[in-house]
Amino acid sequence: MEEAKTHLMGDIKTVLLAVDASEECRGAVQQAVSFVLECKAKLYILYVREYYPEIPEALLEAIKGIPEEHRAFLEEIKNMVEKEGGEAEIIIHELPEAWKVIVEEARKRQADLIILGKRGHGGLEKLLMGSVAQKVIGYAPCKVMVVPREAEVRGETLLVATDGSYHAKRAEKEAINMAKRCTYVKKLVGVSVAHREEELPLASTILQAFKVLAEEEELPSRVKLEILPVVGNPAEVIVRIAQDEKADLIIMGAYGKTGLKRFFMGSITAKVIGHSEKTAILVVP
């Protein structure tokens, strides 16, 4: 592993990886192992076997315990880290609400980053498909990275989507810091999406402010800065531009201008996660 990439995520000491042992979480596993080894951080591998309170107690006892192949999968991840000299620990829970476990473990372990696969089965089958994902991102005490199966975070082209809100500005700052820290980064793309043509000047103003911030933060000359004010469906446009630009990471704020209520009603961030098949998403609280 090349040292230059270690600076992409900054000073990370603890990473929480939530997995369900499905093939779909392989991308998340790869990135988690890569980050902890590059950053010399500790990896907590969290497996949540979700059950529902309405299931009779006798039946719960009969199905208690995780499948052996799932346990072997967790051990495989742990071994991948340890054979390279890293530190990893497996955590297993059997509880009704997976999102609460993920958030509570992140707090307990003082995680700097939570990494999730885009979708899977079993205990996390609804992750990033509904309220579980929204609650993890909404209540997480740290940054959350969502990694589709085919995604690879090379750190060459970063895309930050912004609406000028407080959380979007935090995402802007995170993207700039990444570009400054990591010599892999060659291009930073700022995108602001207007719903209608008459809103396009506002999108342009938001991006001009981002450009000023990049200048004030002394974005390195090796990084090409591109700003794209566009009109359309925000989630679809952001994902399409990420594909066109070959971005390997989309950086967004947890909430938009309308705050938590809109987020739980289906925010742009949640929709981008749902649409993105090949690009990882970093959500900044």
QUIRABEL-V418947 format. One record per helix or strand. SS is the DSSP state (2 for helix, 1 for strand). FROM is the first residue (numbers start at 1). TO is the last residue. If there is no record, write none. Layout:
ss;from;to
SS;FROM;TO
SS;FROM;TO
This chain:
ss;from;to
2;3;7
1;14;19
2;23;39
1;42;50
2;57;62
2;68;82
1;87;95
2;98;108
1;113;117
2;122;124
2;131;139
1;143;147
1;157;161
2;166;181
1;187;194
2;197;216
1;224;231
2;234;244
1;249;253
2;259;264
2;268;275
1;280;284
